[in-house]
Amino acid sequence: MRWVIVVFLFLLYIINYADKAIVGYSAESIMKDLALNYTEWGLVGSSFYWLFSIAGIGGAALTDKIGTKKMLTIMAIVWTICQLGAFAIYSLPLLIFSRVLLGAFEGPYLATAVSHISKWFPPERRAFAMSLVNCGSMGAKLMAPMLIAVIHTYSWRIGFGLLGSLSLIWVVLWLIFGRERPKNNVNYDEPRENLQKVKWTEISKIILSANFIFTTLAFFSAFWVLSWSFVWMPVYLTKIIHLSPMQMGYILSGLGIVTSLGSIAAAVLSDKVLKKTNSHRKSRVFVSGSALILAAICLFLMTVIQSTVAAIILLCFALTLVNTMFAIAPQIAVQLLPERKGLITGVLVGLANLAGIVGPLITGFVVQFAGKNESIGFNYSVMLAAVIVLITNMLFLIFTKPDGQKQNKDQTLINQVAN
């Protein structure tokens, strides 16, 4: 039964990821249908993240009270309503309301999925189980050509409705076959008797440290590029790179596969360096920071190169290198406060996710400001992303030294015990 649970969560992650991505696939159709300019489209892209982080934290807390099966059911039902509700959306305010609601109920998904997995697998098997669930993002990217074909053959509302129908089918099957925990009621929760109490003064000291601040800034830059890829990249590929909608779909599928595999490879490299050197600065900071500086160079070159093929290759490299930060940044945060892994990771992701709010908005203003010369507007938006990634990750490489902070904490603990 535990593998049935993994399959359910994998399928729900496909829907979760596709719900985010389809708005980008539909950008031109929606803008034309609702008569939106680029600034208004930036507002639409930003709105998804307005409640995403807050709801993620609140939803994770609610999960502990009502149970993971019920929480997953509620989330999938709201996703269904939001996507099927596309047939009633004929104005900008209704579209924004739908995206805000969808973002609020997608925010708790990852924490809820992790919690549900923990009930079915012992600690030493959870990472493998979650890696299978996370492959849902690749599955969603492979759906891109099909979704784009539906959008351009029929309408964007049909595309949204298709995803709403899939989540509705998932809910029905989940209510029949889903389980809260194993029948034998095995308790896989890790023991808590050795969990040290952490005072707020110590937590705030970590959050305000240079290590956490510059890790958050580097992660923020990665989220900036991620939100750009969701909201603006499909339009960039069709209007600036001049791909057909179906060509764009196949390119997005290929990018999804390469970036996912690249992220896994970077995580493996980082782990190997950590095992060999026992240094988080060398294994985490140098690997991810160097990767994102190279990504910034690739993004800048995209704006000056004339070849379509070369531009797509550079985009692929940039997104693959940026994706390394999503696997590594949480590991740095956990190293800073291992006593409260969930809290410190939640704060890191919540702050970095602010890029999802401001990034699409600023990009919309930049493209709109260029007027009829859309190419210049989009190139400026890519240059802006490159500058943000370059500056934040240079600071990240210079000032982030998690090993030193850990040693200071250990020495403080030793002194307390001695006293």
C-alpha positions as CSV (number, residue, x, y, z in Angstrom):
1,M,0.0,0.0,0.0
2,R,2.9,2.4,0.7
3,W,3.8,2.4,-3.0
4,V,0.2,3.1,-3.9
5,I,0.5,6.2,-1.7
6,V,3.7,7.2,-3.5
7,V,2.0,6.9,-6.9
8,F,-0.9,9.0,-5.7
9,L,1.4,11.8,-4.4
10,F,3.4,11.6,-7.6
11,L,0.3,12.1,-9.7
12,L,-0.9,14.9,-7.5
13,Y,2.5,16.6,-7.9
14,I,2.2,16.4,-11.7
15,I,-1.1,18.3,-11.4
16,N,0.4,20.7,-8.9
17,Y,3.2,21.6,-11.2
18,A,1.1,21.7,-14.3
19,D,-1.3,24.1,-12.6
20,K,1.6,26.5,-12.1
21,A,3.0,26.1,-15.6
22,I,-0.2,26.2,-17.7
23,V,-0.7,29.9,-17.1
24,G,2.6,30.5,-19.0
25,Y,1.6,28.2,-21.8
26,S,-1.6,30.2,-22.2
27,A,-0.1,33.6,-21.8
28,E,-0.7,34.9,-25.4
29,S,-4.2,33.4,-25.6
30,I,-5.3,34.9,-22.2
31,M,-3.7,38.3,-22.9
32,K,-5.5,38.4,-26.3
33,D,-8.8,37.1,-24.9
34,L,-8.9,39.5,-21.9
35,A,-7.1,42.4,-23.6
36,L,-4.3,42.5,-21.1
37,N,-1.0,44.4,-21.5
38,Y,2.3,43.2,-20.2
39,T,2.1,45.1,-16.9
40,E,-1.3,43.4,-16.2
41,W,0.1,40.0,-17.2
42,G,2.9,40.6,-14.7
43,L,0.3,41.2,-12.1
44,V,-1.4,37.9,-13.0
45,G,1.9,36.0,-12.6
46,S,2.7,37.7,-9.3
47,S,-0.8,37.0,-7.8
48,F,-0.2,33.2,-7.6
49,Y,2.5,33.9,-4.9
50,W,0.6,36.5,-2.8
51,L,-0.6,33.9,-0.3
52,F,1.6,30.9,-1.3
53,S,4.2,31.2,1.5
54,I,1.8,32.2,4.3
55,A,-0.6,29.5,3.3
56,G,2.2,27.0,3.1
57,I,3.1,27.6,6.7
58,G,-0.5,27.8,8.0
59,G,-1.5,24.8,5.9
60,A,1.3,22.7,7.3
61,A,0.2,23.5,10.8
62,L,-3.4,22.7,10.0
63,T,-2.3,19.3,8.6
64,D,-1.1,18.2,12.0
65,K,-4.7,18.8,13.4
66,I,-6.9,17.4,10.6
67,G,-4.7,14.8,9.1
68,T,-2.7,14.6,5.9
69,K,-5.3,12.6,3.9
70,K,-8.0,15.2,4.6
71,M,-5.7,18.1,3.8
72,L,-4.6,16.6,0.5
73,T,-8.3,16.1,-0.4
74,I,-9.2,19.7,0.5
75,M,-6.3,21.0,-1.6
76,A,-7.1,18.9,-4.6
77,I,-10.8,19.9,-4.4
78,V,-9.9,23.6,-4.4
79,W,-7.5,23.1,-7.3
80,T,-10.4,21.5,-9.2
81,I,-12.7,24.4,-8.5
82,C,-10.1,27.0,-9.6
83,Q,-9.2,25.3,-12.8
84,L,-12.8,24.4,-13.9
85,G,-13.7,28.0,-12.9
86,A,-11.8,29.2,-15.9
87,F,-15.0,28.8,-17.9
88,A,-16.4,31.7,-15.8
89,I,-13.4,34.0,-16.1
90,Y,-13.9,36.9,-18.4
91,S,-12.1,39.7,-16.6
92,L,-8.8,40.5,-15.0
93,P,-10.1,40.6,-11.4
94,L,-11.6,37.1,-11.7
95,L,-8.4,35.7,-13.2
96,I,-6.3,37.2,-10.4
97,F,-8.8,35.9,-7.7
98,S,-8.5,32.4,-9.2
99,R,-4.7,32.5,-9.2
100,V,-4.5,33.8,-5.6
101,L,-6.9,31.1,-4.4
102,L,-5.0,28.4,-6.3
103,G,-1.6,29.6,-4.9
104,A,-3.0,29.6,-1.4
105,F,-4.1,26.0,-1.6
106,E,-1.0,24.8,-3.5
107,G,1.3,26.4,-0.9
108,P,0.9,23.5,1.7
109,Y,1.4,20.7,-0.8
110,L,5.1,19.9,-0.3
111,A,4.9,20.0,3.5
112,T,1.8,17.9,3.5
113,A,3.3,15.3,1.1
114,V,6.5,15.1,3.3
115,S,4.3,14.6,6.4
116,H,2.2,11.9,4.7
117,I,5.3,10.0,3.5
118,S,6.7,10.0,7.0
119,K,3.7,8.0,8.2
120,W,4.3,5.2,5.6
121,F,8.1,5.0,5.5
122,P,10.9,4.7,8.1
123,P,13.4,7.6,8.2
124,E,16.0,5.8,6.2
125,R,13.5,5.3,3.3
126,R,11.8,8.7,3.2
127,A,14.3,10.5,1.0
128,F,14.0,7.8,-1.7
129,A,10.2,7.9,-1.5
130,M,10.1,11.7,-1.8
131,S,12.5,11.7,-4.7
132,L,10.0,9.5,-6.6
133,V,7.2,12.0,-5.7
134,N,9.4,14.9,-6.8
135,C,9.7,13.3,-10.3
136,G,6.2,14.5,-10.8
137,S,7.7,17.9,-11.9
138,M,9.4,16.1,-14.8
139,G,6.1,14.3,-15.6
140,A,4.4,17.7,-15.7
141,K,7.0,19.1,-18.1
142,L,6.5,16.1,-20.4
143,M,2.8,17.1,-20.6
144,A,3.7,20.5,-22.0
145,P,3.2,19.6,-25.7
146,M,-0.2,18.0,-25.0
147,L,-1.4,21.0,-23.0
148,I,-0.2,23.5,-25.5
149,A,-1.9,21.5,-28.3
150,V,-5.2,21.6,-26.4
151,I,-4.8,25.4,-25.7
152,H,-4.1,26.3,-29.3
153,T,-6.5,23.9,-30.9
154,Y,-9.4,24.7,-28.6
155,S,-8.9,27.4,-26.0
156,W,-7.0,28.2,-22.8
157,R,-10.2,27.5,-20.8
158,I,-10.3,24.0,-22.1
159,G,-6.7,23.5,-21.1
160,F,-7.4,24.7,-17.6
161,G,-10.6,22.6,-17.5
162,L,-8.5,19.5,-18.5
163,L,-6.3,20.0,-15.4
164,G,-9.3,20.6,-13.2
165,S,-10.9,17.3,-14.5
166,L,-7.6,15.4,-13.7
167,S,-7.6,16.7,-10.1
168,L,-11.3,15.8,-9.8
169,I,-10.6,12.2,-10.9
170,W,-7.6,12.2,-8.5
171,V,-9.9,13.2,-5.6
172,V,-12.4,10.5,-6.3
173,L,-9.8,7.8,-6.5
174,W,-8.0,9.1,-3.4
175,L,-11.2,9.0,-1.4
176,I,-11.6,5.4,-2.4
177,F,-8.1,4.1,-2.1
178,G,-6.1,6.7,-0.1
179,R,-5.2,5.9,3.5
180,E,-4.1,8.2,6.4
181,R,-1.6,5.6,7.7
182,P,-0.8,1.9,7.6
183,K,-3.4,-0.5,8.9
184,N,-0.9,-2.0,11.4
185,N,-0.5,1.6,12.7
186,V,3.3,1.4,12.7
187,N,4.7,4.6,14.2
188,Y,7.5,5.8,12.1
189,D,7.8,9.1,13.9
190,E,11.3,9.8,15.0
191,P,11.9,10.0,18.7
192,R,11.8,13.4,20.2
193,E,13.3,12.9,23.6
194,N,16.7,14.2,22.5
195,L,15.3,17.2,20.7
196,Q,16.9,20.3,22.2
197,K,14.8,23.3,23.1
198,V,15.8,26.4,21.1
199,K,15.0,29.9,22.3
200,W,13.7,32.6,20.0
201,T,16.8,34.6,20.7
202,E,18.9,31.8,19.2
203,I,16.6,31.4,16.2
204,S,16.6,35.2,15.5
205,K,20.4,35.2,15.8
206,I,20.6,32.5,13.0
207,I,18.1,34.3,10.8
208,L,19.9,37.6,11.1
209,S,23.3,36.0,10.5
210,A,25.3,36.7,7.4
211,N,25.2,33.0,6.5
212,F,21.4,32.9,6.5
213,I,20.9,36.3,4.9
214,F,23.2,35.7,1.9
215,T,21.9,32.2,1.4
216,T,18.4,33.6,1.3
217,L,19.5,36.3,-1.2
218,A,21.0,33.6,-3.5
219,F,17.9,31.5,-3.2
220,F,15.8,34.6,-3.9
221,S,17.7,35.0,-7.2
222,A,17.0,31.4,-8.1
223,F,13.2,31.9,-7.4
224,W,13.3,35.0,-9.5
225,V,14.5,33.0,-12.5
226,L,12.0,30.2,-11.7
227,S,9.0,32.6,-11.6
228,W,10.3,34.1,-14.9
229,S,10.3,30.7,-16.5
230,F,6.7,30.0,-15.3
231,V,5.2,33.3,-16.3
232,W,7.3,34.8,-19.1
233,M,9.5,32.1,-20.7
234,P,6.8,30.7,-23.0
235,V,6.0,34.1,-24.4
236,Y,9.8,34.8,-24.7
237,L,10.2,31.6,-26.7
238,T,7.4,32.3,-29.1
239,K,7.7,36.1,-29.6
240,I,11.5,36.7,-29.3
241,I,13.0,33.3,-30.2
242,H,10.2,32.9,-32.8
243,L,9.2,29.3,-32.0
244,S,5.8,27.9,-33.0
245,P,3.6,26.9,-30.0
246,M,4.3,23.2,-30.6
247,Q,8.0,23.8,-30.9
248,M,7.9,25.7,-27.7
249,G,6.1,22.8,-26.0
250,Y,8.8,20.3,-27.1
251,I,11.6,22.7,-26.0
252,L,9.9,23.1,-22.6
253,S,9.7,19.3,-22.2
254,G,13.4,18.9,-23.1
255,L,14.3,21.7,-20.7
256,G,12.3,20.0,-18.0
257,I,14.2,16.7,-18.4
258,V,17.7,18.3,-18.6
259,T,17.1,20.6,-15.6
260,S,15.8,17.8,-13.4
261,L,18.7,15.5,-14.2
262,G,21.1,18.4,-13.8
263,S,19.7,19.2,-10.3
264,I,20.2,15.5,-9.3
265,A,23.8,15.6,-10.7
266,A,24.6,18.8,-8.8
267,A,23.2,17.3,-5.5
268,V,25.2,14.1,-6.0
269,L,28.4,16.2,-6.6
270,S,27.7,18.4,-3.6
271,D,27.2,15.3,-1.4
272,K,30.4,13.7,-2.6
273,V,32.4,16.9,-1.9
274,L,30.9,17.1,1.6
275,K,31.8,13.4,2.3
276,K,35.4,14.0,1.1
277,T,36.0,17.4,2.7
278,N,33.4,17.6,5.5
279,S,33.1,21.3,4.6
280,H,29.7,22.8,3.9
281,R,31.4,25.9,2.4
282,K,33.2,23.8,-0.2
283,S,30.4,21.3,-0.9
284,R,27.3,23.6,-0.7
285,V,28.4,27.2,-1.1
286,F,31.1,26.8,-3.7
287,V,29.1,24.3,-5.8
288,S,25.8,26.2,-5.9
289,G,27.3,29.7,-5.9
290,S,29.6,28.9,-8.8
291,A,26.8,27.3,-10.7
292,L,24.6,30.4,-10.4
293,I,27.4,32.8,-11.5
294,L,27.8,30.6,-14.6
295,A,24.0,30.8,-15.0
296,A,24.1,34.6,-14.9
297,I,26.7,34.6,-17.7
298,C,24.5,32.3,-19.8
299,L,21.5,34.6,-19.3
300,F,23.5,37.6,-20.3
301,L,24.8,35.9,-23.5
302,M,21.2,35.0,-24.4
303,T,20.6,38.7,-25.0
304,V,23.5,39.4,-27.3
305,I,23.7,36.2,-29.4
306,Q,21.9,36.0,-32.7
307,S,21.5,32.3,-33.2
308,T,18.2,30.7,-32.2
309,V,19.8,27.3,-31.4
310,A,22.6,28.9,-29.4
311,A,20.0,31.0,-27.4
312,I,18.0,27.9,-26.5
313,I,21.2,26.0,-25.5
314,L,22.2,28.9,-23.3
315,L,18.7,29.0,-21.7
316,C,18.9,25.3,-21.0
317,F,22.3,25.7,-19.3
318,A,21.1,28.7,-17.3
319,L,18.0,27.0,-16.0
320,T,19.9,23.8,-15.2
321,L,22.6,25.7,-13.2
322,V,20.0,27.8,-11.4
323,N,18.1,24.6,-10.5
324,T,21.1,23.5,-8.4
325,M,20.2,26.0,-5.7
326,F,16.8,24.4,-5.0
327,A,18.5,21.2,-3.9
328,I,21.4,22.8,-2.0
329,A,20.2,26.0,-0.3
330,P,17.8,24.1,2.2
331,Q,20.8,22.0,3.2
332,I,22.8,25.1,4.2
333,A,19.8,26.3,6.2
334,V,19.5,23.0,8.0
335,Q,23.2,23.1,8.8
336,L,22.7,26.5,10.5
337,L,19.8,25.3,12.7
338,P,19.7,21.4,12.8
339,E,17.5,21.5,15.9
340,R,14.6,23.0,13.9
341,K,14.9,21.8,10.3
342,G,11.3,22.5,9.4
343,L,11.2,26.0,10.8
344,I,14.5,27.2,9.3
345,T,13.7,25.7,5.9
346,G,10.2,27.2,6.0
347,V,11.6,30.7,6.7
348,L,14.2,30.3,4.0
349,V,11.6,29.2,1.3
350,G,9.1,31.8,2.5
351,L,11.5,34.7,2.1
352,A,13.0,33.5,-1.1
353,N,9.5,33.0,-2.6
354,L,9.0,36.8,-2.4
355,A,10.8,36.8,-5.8
356,G,7.7,35.1,-7.1
357,I,5.7,38.2,-6.1
358,V,8.0,41.0,-7.3
359,G,9.7,39.2,-10.2
360,P,6.8,38.9,-12.6
361,L,5.6,42.4,-11.7
362,I,8.9,44.1,-12.4
363,T,9.4,42.0,-15.6
364,G,5.9,43.2,-16.8
365,F,6.9,46.8,-16.2
366,V,10.2,46.4,-18.0
367,V,8.6,44.8,-21.1
368,Q,5.7,47.3,-21.1
369,F,8.2,50.2,-20.8
370,A,9.9,49.1,-24.0
371,G,6.7,49.8,-25.9
372,K,6.4,48.2,-29.4
373,N,10.0,47.0,-29.3
374,E,9.2,43.8,-27.3
375,S,12.6,42.2,-28.1
376,I,14.4,45.0,-26.2
377,G,11.9,44.7,-23.3
378,F,12.4,41.0,-22.9
379,N,16.1,41.2,-23.3
380,Y,16.2,43.9,-20.5
381,S,14.2,41.6,-18.3
382,V,16.7,38.7,-18.9
383,M,19.6,41.1,-18.2
384,L,17.9,42.2,-15.0
385,A,17.6,38.6,-13.9
386,A,21.3,38.0,-14.8
387,V,22.4,41.0,-12.7
388,I,20.4,39.9,-9.7
389,V,21.7,36.3,-9.9
390,L,25.3,37.5,-10.4
391,I,25.4,40.1,-7.5
392,T,23.6,37.9,-5.0
393,N,25.7,34.9,-5.6
394,M,29.0,36.8,-5.6
395,L,28.0,38.0,-2.1
396,F,26.9,34.5,-1.3
397,L,30.3,33.1,-2.2
398,I,32.2,35.7,-0.3
399,F,30.2,35.9,3.0
400,T,28.6,32.5,3.5
401,K,30.7,30.4,5.8
402,P,28.3,27.9,7.5
403,D,31.1,25.7,9.0
404,G,32.4,28.6,11.1
405,Q,28.9,29.3,12.5
406,K,28.4,25.6,13.4
407,Q,31.8,25.5,15.2
408,N,30.8,28.6,17.2
409,K,27.6,27.0,18.2
410,D,29.4,23.8,19.2
411,Q,31.9,25.8,21.3
412,T,29.1,27.8,23.0
413,L,27.4,24.5,23.9
414,I,30.7,23.1,25.3
415,N,31.2,26.2,27.4
416,Q,27.6,26.0,28.7
417,V,28.1,22.4,29.7
418,A,31.4,23.2,31.4
419,N,29.9,26.0,33.4
